[in-house]
Amino acid sequence: MKKDKLKSILTKDIFETFRENKVPEDMISNIEDKVAELGAFIPIIGIFGKTGVGKSSLCNALFGKDTAKVNDVHACTRAPQEIFIKISEAGSGIKLIDLPGVGENQLRDSEYSSLYKEWIPKLDLVVWVVKADDRTFSIDELFYESVVKHSISASNTPFLIVVNQVDKLNPIREWDELNRRPGHEQMKLIGQRTEWAATKFQISSNHIVAVSAFEKYNLGALVEAIIDIVPNEKKLGFLHQIESDVITEKSKDSVIKGVIEYIKSIYSEVQPYIPTIIKGIALAIKFLKAV
């Protein structure tokens, strides 16, 4: 959604809350402009991982649009695939960048190394998808250690690992079909796989989320992790693009706090009006998810 269009909507329907509570007009104007800018932000997300790990189904579940083109690329394609997912008729959306999957052969992996290094600094978030029932993450681990880790660190790009397809973990018969969640033994194995991935990739377990995109299991926790890891000025833009049914109250609260902290860092004089502004931002989030 274009910033001016979004600002006109927010001004008309949301920021009357500020006026009713005597927030100064010049401050209202500044906040309107900033919130519209944050809400209109279009994230660029890098989707990494080998073919068959469920990148497309994960994106479909998070953003509610058909992203099948992510996996329409033959293995020999060496160029990154850029897909714009249009979320609304007003033009809001996200950009997905699907880089060629690693592990095809040594020569290709060497060629892809420079491609990954070039793209990572341009991304607002890197999501590396692995399969829960893979017996080893050695290919992913090696490429992460030799190429991605340094680029992530140098560019300070937020990075998450998603352990997908946990519904395929044994014993498969344990899966709770009614509640779409793992059984007891599956939960134990999910915990083990998550800790193993944290060790292999040498990152915090807070940055690893186990999900089933097909069953829509634990997607709320993934959204919470995304909102938590991206900078304050990008939280609202990310939330704007994500499917409403996978957004938790915790995610909304994190966005509100992030936006408030960002506004405070720009306009220190807003401090006396924070309770009113919190109400306004909460209304803005509700409105954004409806347009």
Secondary structure, DSSP 4 states (H G I P E B T S, - for coil): --HHHHHHHHHHHTTHHHHHTT--HHHHHHHHHHHHHHHH---EEEEE--TTS-HHHHHHHHH-S--GGGG-S-TT--SPEEEEEE-STTS-EEEEEEPPPS-S-HHHHHHHHHHHHHHGGG-SEEEEEEETT-S--HHHHHHIIIIIHHHHHHHT--EEEEEE-GGGSSSGGG-BTTTTB--HHHHHHHHHHHHHHHHHHTS-GGGEEE-BTTTTBSHHHHHHHHHHHS-HHHHHHHHHHS-GGG--HHHHHHHHHHHHHHHHHH-GGGGGGHHHHHHHHHHHHHHHTT-
